[in-house]
Amino acid sequence: MDIYHLRSFVVLAEQLHFGRAARILHVSQPALTKQIRRLEADVGGMLFERGKHSTRLSGLGNQILPSARAAIIGFDRVLEEGRQAASGIIGRIRIGIGFHTLELVPSLVMQFRQTSPRVQVFLQDMSTAESVAALAANEIDLGFVRLPAPKHLASCPVLEDSLALVLPADRPFAYGNSIADCRDEAFVMIAKDRSPGFHAHTFALCAKHGFHPRIIQEVREFPTAIAFVRAGMGVTVIPASLQLPHIVGVRIKRLKKPEATWSVGAAWRPADSNPALKAFLGLIRTRPKLSSPV
């Protein structure tokens, strides 16, 4: 039994005339007769009572007709949903976002909803390391990560970010233009396992200026690190892209030297054929690359 035989049965059951049913199905009458006989062989009984001048459903035919109609409706629904998904009209996209893209991604999602309102968008906060792992496990379709991305992933840049110092507000205004100003300060740092790329970049920049940061507290989130600075524990380093309102008691200074900057990009599996992913990437590629505003 296949769906075409089942469809022929339903049409013939509605028409009760082989000639009319054959015309609706765009097949010859002998071909329709052959399909019905094959279906009858599969179910093990006669579906129609054929006379010289009429065709009627048999008891067996009457019994299976409702299920046959439901199967046809279900098949047509699956086919239509498949066509819509293949064209990007419906579907889903799972995106890993980090602090770098908290301004960019909502704007992209709003644009995407205008062109693809029936595609579901799932967002999850992730560090670069977490996004790379989630892409490998097929848990997300797209991740925003620190570049360069691993070689097994495709990527494109979306914005430039840089390190920014968070200092107690009582420091002189010119203080903190370079991270070297902080060589004698105590540091509050984001934990290495929370953001290994950011952690390594901060240490490399300090080493370039001839010192190793004296870390007295590690934290899991950047707002927590800022709170410790405000409390007088020391200084911290955050991404300039971290959008924060004015915070009394601290001053944020972006480090503008080239060695303090890096690129953030969208990364995805190159073999991923998800039409929703393709449409979302189209939006990303048409936007100019941004810089963090701090």
Secondary structure, 3 states (H helix, E strand, C coil): CCHHHHHHHHHHHHHCCHHHHHHHHCCCHHHHHHHHHHHHHHHCCCCEEECCCCEEECHHHHHHHHHHHHHHHHHHHHHHHHHHHHCCCEEEEEEEECHHHCCHHHHHHHHHHHHCCEEEEEEEECCHHHHHHHHHCCCCCEEEEECCCCCCCEEEEEEEEEEEEEEECCCCCCCCCCHHHHCCCEEEEECCCCCHHHHHHHHHHHHHCCCCCEEEEEECCHHHHHHHHHCCCCEEEEECCCCCCCCCCEEEEECCCHHHEEEEEEEECCCCCCHHHHHHHHHHHHCCCEECCC
